[in-house]
Amino acid sequence: MTITTPLTITIPEAVKLTGLSRSRIYEALKSRELVAKKAGRRTLIGFADLEAFLASLPTYSAEG
């Protein structure tokens, strides 16, 4: 079985894949940390753009 990576995903798919909230995705779009395209009423996020956004987030470090 071959798993293919989609070119784009919708906001609900991005929420499911990342575990981030819908609000956080929209905040990232508004601040241009994440870019999207419009196709009619649908907002599409490039899969590579989502991966780059996640890679740009700070690394967690448990200090204490």
Stockholm file with secondary structure:
# STOCKHOLM 1.0

chainA/1-64         MTITTPLTITIPEAVKLTGLSRSRIYEALKSRELVAKKAGRRTLIGFADLEAFLASLPTYSAEG
#=GR chainA/1-64 SS CCCCCCSEEEHHHHHHHHCCCHHHHHHHHHTTSSCCEEETTEEEEEHHHHHHHHHHSCCCCCCC
#=GC SS_cons        CCCCCCSEEEHHHHHHHHCCCHHHHHHHHHTTSSCCEEETTEEEEEHHHHHHHHHHSCCCCCCC
//
